[in-house]
């Protein structure tokens, strides 16, 4: 029985390594599982069961994405060399600040929750009274 369990563990480890290698070339789970011959459910179960496997897969997917990005950029550059105006516009819109079509906003938000002074409370109460939102006794108008 131990021999059979060892064989299953060995096959699982080999399959997991194949998955990791395939993800480095094609970082798409469905495609990888089909090529290795394992179900997506098994892949996700193994990820839940092993933090080490999950980390290896995540690194492989990241490596695979970088490879695909390189291929895409290479194809885009080839299209630009062939005078493809759309490719040129795409490159400029996404890689050159002068041609970007989007507005980028950055900043910091600071929220302070200081206590109101007695005078500030009095002024706010007066403003709310004038707006008829509260009555003079402090309750909400009409409620």
trRosetta pair geometry for C-beta under 8 A, 3 or more apart (Angstrom, degrees):
i j d omega theta_ij theta_ji phi_ij phi_ji
1 4 5.7 -53 -157 33 38 111
1 5 6.5 36 149 -16 68 105
2 5 5.6 -53 -148 39 36 112
2 6 6.2 40 152 -22 67 105
3 6 5.7 -53 -148 35 29 113
3 7 6.5 31 152 -21 63 105
4 7 5.6 -53 -150 33 32 113
4 8 6.5 32 151 -19 64 104
5 8 5.7 -53 -149 35 33 111
5 9 6.4 32 153 -17 66 106
6 9 5.7 -54 -147 38 31 110
6 10 6.2 33 153 -20 65 108
7 10 5.7 -54 -146 37 30 113
7 11 6.3 30 154 -18 64 106
8 11 5.8 -54 -147 38 30 110
8 12 6.3 32 153 -20 64 107
9 12 5.7 -54 -146 37 30 113
9 13 6.3 31 155 -19 64 106
10 13 5.8 -54 -147 36 29 111
10 14 6.3 30 154 -18 64 107
11 14 5.7 -54 -146 37 31 112
11 15 6.2 31 154 -19 65 107
12 15 5.8 -56 -146 38 29 111
12 16 6.3 31 154 -20 64 106
12 46 7.7 177 -174 -106 106 126
13 16 5.7 -53 -147 35 30 112
13 17 6.5 31 153 -18 63 104
14 17 5.8 -55 -152 35 31 111
14 18 6.5 33 149 -19 64 104
15 18 5.5 -52 -150 35 34 114
15 19 6.5 40 149 -23 65 101
15 36 6.2 108 -160 165 81 121
15 37 7.9 -100 -131 72 110 85
15 38 5.6 106 180 -61 128 138
16 19 5.5 -48 -151 31 35 115
16 20 6.6 36 151 -19 64 102
16 46 6.3 -161 -100 178 112 153
16 53 5.8 -73 -159 -129 134 117
16 56 7.9 71 159 84 104 141
17 20 5.6 -51 -149 34 34 112
17 21 6.4 32 154 -16 66 105
18 21 5.8 -56 -147 39 32 109
18 22 6.1 30 155 -19 66 108
18 36 4.7 138 119 -127 118 114
19 22 5.8 -59 -146 38 28 109
19 23 6.2 31 155 -22 65 107
19 32 5.8 78 -149 158 72 119
19 33 7.4 18 -118 -86 106 57
19 36 5.4 -32 -77 -49 69 169
19 38 6.9 -49 -73 41 116 141
19 43 6.6 164 -137 -118 149 104
19 57 7.0 -23 127 -103 112 102
19 60 8.0 122 126 89 69 165
20 23 5.8 -53 -147 33 29 112
20 24 6.9 35 152 -25 60 101
20 56 5.1 -37 -113 146 132 112
20 57 6.2 -109 -100 -87 79 58
20 60 4.7 -160 -161 -63 68 154
21 24 5.8 -51 -159 25 34 116
21 25 7.2 18 150 -6 63 105
21 60 7.5 -85 -60 -138 15 134
22 25 5.9 -66 -158 42 39 103
22 26 6.1 -34 168 46 77 94
22 31 7.9 -159 159 114 117 83
22 32 4.4 139 114 -137 122 90
22 35 5.5 166 -139 82 144 130
22 36 5.8 -123 -9 -52 154 106
23 26 7.1 -82 -122 74 26 53
23 27 5.5 56 -172 -111 72 60
23 29 7.9 12 -104 -90 105 53
23 32 5.3 12 -71 -104 71 152
23 57 6.1 96 2 -150 175 69
23 60 3.8 76 92 128 117 119
23 61 5.2 -54 175 -69 119 62
23 63 7.8 88 118 60 84 96
23 64 5.3 -113 155 -28 58 144
24 27 7.7 40 -99 -70 11 84
24 60 4.7 -80 -59 -156 75 87
24 63 4.9 -17 -132 97 82 123
24 64 5.1 -164 -153 -65 19 88
24 67 7.2 83 165 -11 62 144
25 64 6.2 -23 45 -119 13 102
25 67 6.9 -68 -131 94 36 162
26 31 5.1 -84 139 107 133 134
26 32 6.1 -180 88 -68 98 81
26 35 7.5 99 53 -3 140 151
26 64 6.2 -34 68 -158 7 132
27 32 7.9 1 -137 -46 20 126
27 60 7.3 171 -107 127 89 72
27 61 4.4 105 -150 -147 111 64
27 62 7.8 132 -119 -22 146 15
27 63 7.8 164 -74 71 120 56
27 64 3.1 157 -51 98 100 129
27 65 5.0 -48 36 -51 165 70
27 67 7.9 147 -20 46 109 103
27 68 6.6 -104 24 -12 109 131
28 31 4.2 53 85 19 111 114
28 32 6.3 168 81 -16 54 89
29 32 5.7 -62 -146 39 26 112
29 33 6.1 24 161 -18 66 108
29 40 6.3 74 144 -126 112 101
29 43 6.4 156 -164 122 105 158
30 33 6.0 -57 -147 36 25 108
30 34 6.4 24 156 -16 62 109
30 40 6.6 -18 -100 -79 63 124
31 34 5.9 -59 -150 38 29 111
31 35 6.3 24 156 -16 66 110
32 35 6.0 -60 -147 38 28 107
32 36 6.2 12 161 -7 66 112
32 43 7.8 102 97 -110 110 150
33 36 6.1 -64 -141 45 27 101
33 37 8.0 -136 168 35 53 9
33 38 5.3 -99 -151 78 79 74
33 39 6.4 23 -179 -175 128 11
33 40 5.1 -83 -52 -72 175 64
33 42 7.9 141 -138 58 115 96
33 43 5.5 -91 -90 -34 116 139
34 37 7.6 29 179 -73 28 37
38 42 5.0 -101 174 74 103 135
38 43 6.2 119 116 -53 117 88
39 42 4.7 100 64 2 83 100
39 43 7.2 -143 102 -4 48 86
40 43 5.4 -52 -151 35 39 116
40 44 6.3 29 156 -12 71 106
41 44 6.1 -59 -146 43 29 103
41 45 6.1 33 154 -22 65 109
42 45 5.6 -55 -144 37 30 113
42 46 6.2 31 156 -20 65 105
43 46 6.0 -58 -153 35 26 109
43 47 6.6 28 149 -20 62 105
44 47 5.3 -46 -148 32 38 116
44 48 6.6 40 152 -19 65 101
45 48 5.7 -54 -153 35 34 110
45 49 6.2 27 152 -17 67 112
46 49 5.6 -59 -141 41 32 110
46 50 6.0 -22 175 25 69 110
46 53 5.4 -83 150 129 98 160
47 50 7.2 -84 -133 56 18 73
47 53 6.2 -129 -100 105 45 106
47 54 4.7 90 -155 -91 78 91
47 57 6.5 -61 -100 33 104 154
49 53 7.4 22 77 35 81 136
50 53 3.7 65 94 11 122 109
50 54 6.4 174 98 -13 65 83
51 54 5.5 -54 -149 37 34 117
51 55 6.3 35 153 -20 66 104
52 55 5.9 -53 -149 35 29 110
52 56 6.5 28 153 -17 63 107
53 56 5.7 -56 -148 38 31 111
53 57 6.2 31 154 -19 66 107
54 57 5.8 -57 -148 37 28 110
54 58 6.3 28 155 -19 64 107
55 58 5.7 -54 -145 36 30 112
55 59 6.4 28 156 -16 64 105
56 59 5.9 -56 -149 38 30 109
56 60 6.2 30 152 -20 65 109
57 60 5.5 -56 -145 38 32 112
57 61 6.2 33 155 -20 67 104
58 61 5.8 -50 -145 35 30 111
58 62 6.4 31 154 -18 62 105
59 62 5.6 -54 -149 37 32 113
59 63 6.3 33 152 -18 66 106
60 63 5.6 -53 -147 38 32 112
60 64 6.2 34 153 -20 65 107
61 64 5.5 -54 -145 38 31 113
61 65 6.3 35 154 -22 64 103
62 65 5.8 -51 -148 33 30 112
62 66 6.7 32 152 -19 62 103
63 66 5.8 -54 -154 34 32 112
63 67 6.6 35 149 -20 64 103
64 67 5.5 -52 -151 33 35 114
64 68 6.4 33 152 -16 67 104
65 68 5.7 -53 -146 38 34 110
65 69 6.2 40 152 -23 65 104
66 69 5.5 -50 -147 34 32 116
66 70 6.5 36 152 -21 63 102
67 70 5.7 -54 -154 33 31 112
67 71 6.6 30 150 -17 65 104
68 71 5.5 -52 -148 37 35 112
68 72 6.2 36 153 -20 67 106
69 72 5.7 -55 -146 37 30 111
69 73 6.3 28 156 -17 65 106
70 73 5.9 -55 -146 38 29 108
70 74 6.2 32 154 -22 63 107
71 74 5.6 -55 -149 35 30 114
71 75 6.4 30 153 -18 64 106
72 75 5.7 -54 -149 37 31 111
72 76 6.3 33 152 -20 65 107
73 76 5.5 -53 -145 37 33 114
73 77 6.2 34 155 -20 66 104
74 77 5.8 -53 -148 35 29 110
74 78 6.5 33 151 -20 62 104
75 78 5.6 -52 -150 34 32 114
75 79 6.5 33 152 -19 65 104
76 79 5.7 -54 -151 36 32 112
76 80 6.4 33 151 -20 65 104
76 87 5.5 170 -159 -158 70 107
76 90 6.9 -111 -145 92 121 127
76 91 6.3 141 159 -72 123 103
77 80 5.5 -51 -148 35 34 113
77 81 6.4 37 152 -21 65 103
78 81 5.7 -54 -151 34 32 112
78 82 6.5 23 151 -12 64 108
79 82 5.7 -62 -150 42 33 107
79 84 4.0 -44 169 35 90 146
79 86 7.8 -51 153 75 132 84
79 87 3.7 162 111 -68 118 163
80 83 7.8 51 178 -71 34 16
80 84 6.2 -82 -81 51 31 89
80 87 4.8 -133 -65 118 70 118
80 88 5.2 115 -127 -76 93 73
80 91 6.2 9 -80 -15 139 148
84 87 4.0 55 96 12 113 116
84 88 6.7 166 91 -15 60 84
85 88 5.5 -54 -148 36 36 114
85 89 6.2 35 155 -19 69 105
86 89 5.7 -53 -146 37 31 110
86 90 6.3 35 153 -23 64 105
87 90 5.6 -51 -146 33 31 115
87 91 6.4 33 155 -20 64 104
88 91 5.8 -55 -151 34 30 111
88 92 6.4 22 156 -12 65 109
89 92 5.9 -59 -146 42 30 107
89 93 6.0 30 158 -20 67 111
89 99 7.9 -149 -154 170 58 136
90 93 5.9 -59 -144 38 25 110
90 94 6.2 -3 165 4 63 116
91 94 6.5 -80 -148 49 21 93
91 95 5.4 -33 178 26 65 124
91 96 7.5 51 131 -10 72 104
92 95 6.7 -73 -112 54 18 82
92 96 4.7 -35 -152 33 63 126
92 98 7.9 -51 -175 76 99 83
92 99 3.9 -6 152 81 100 164
93 96 7.7 7 -28 45 12 85
93 99 5.4 -93 -82 129 43 102
93 100 6.2 102 -166 -115 53 39
93 101 5.5 -5 -151 -9 108 104
94 100 7.6 91 -94 -108 22 80
96 99 4.7 42 84 25 107 106
96 100 7.2 -160 87 -41 53 76
97 100 5.9 -32 -149 -9 36 117
100 104 8.0 -16 139 -18 152 107
116 120 4.2 -129 -169 91 97 123
116 121 4.9 122 117 -56 127 82
116 124 7.2 -41 -157 -2 158 138
117 120 4.7 97 51 5 77 102
117 121 7.1 -140 93 -3 41 85
118 121 5.8 -54 -150 37 31 113
118 122 6.3 35 151 -22 64 107
119 122 5.5 -53 -149 35 32 115
119 123 6.4 31 153 -18 65 105
120 123 5.7 -54 -146 37 32 110
120 124 6.4 31 155 -18 65 105
121 124 5.9 -56 -147 37 30 109
121 125 6.2 31 155 -19 65 108
122 125 5.8 -56 -148 37 28 112
122 126 6.3 30 153 -21 64 107
123 126 5.6 -52 -146 35 31 113
123 127 6.4 33 154 -20 64 105
124 127 5.7 -53 -148 35 32 112
124 128 6.4 30 153 -17 65 106
125 128 5.8 -57 -149 39 30 110
125 129 6.4 34 151 -21 64 105
125 134 7.2 -71 -152 71 71 139
125 138 7.6 -36 -141 -108 121 75
126 129 5.6 -53 -149 35 31 114
126 130 6.4 31 152 -19 64 106
127 130 5.7 -54 -148 37 31 112
127 131 6.3 22 153 -11 64 109
128 131 5.7 -59 -144 44 32 106
128 133 4.5 -81 -167 63 84 112
128 134 4.7 28 135 18 118 107
129 132 7.4 30 178 -78 34 31
129 133 7.7 -89 -68 47 20 70
129 134 6.1 -59 -79 72 61 83
129 135 7.5 56 -121 -163 86 14
129 136 6.4 58 -127 -85 129 62
132 141 5.7 6 168 -34 71 173
133 140 7.1 -49 160 -141 65 76
133 141 6.2 -158 173 10 16 116
134 138 6.5 -17 170 -161 127 25
134 139 6.5 166 -159 89 86 30
134 140 5.7 -64 -108 -107 73 40
134 141 5.9 -155 -118 -29 15 84
135 138 7.2 -33 75 29 73 23
135 139 5.3 0 39 62 109 81
135 140 7.5 52 0 119 85 9
135 141 5.3 132 -49 -88 81 71
139 143 6.7 -146 161 72 103 90
140 143 4.3 17 85 32 107 128
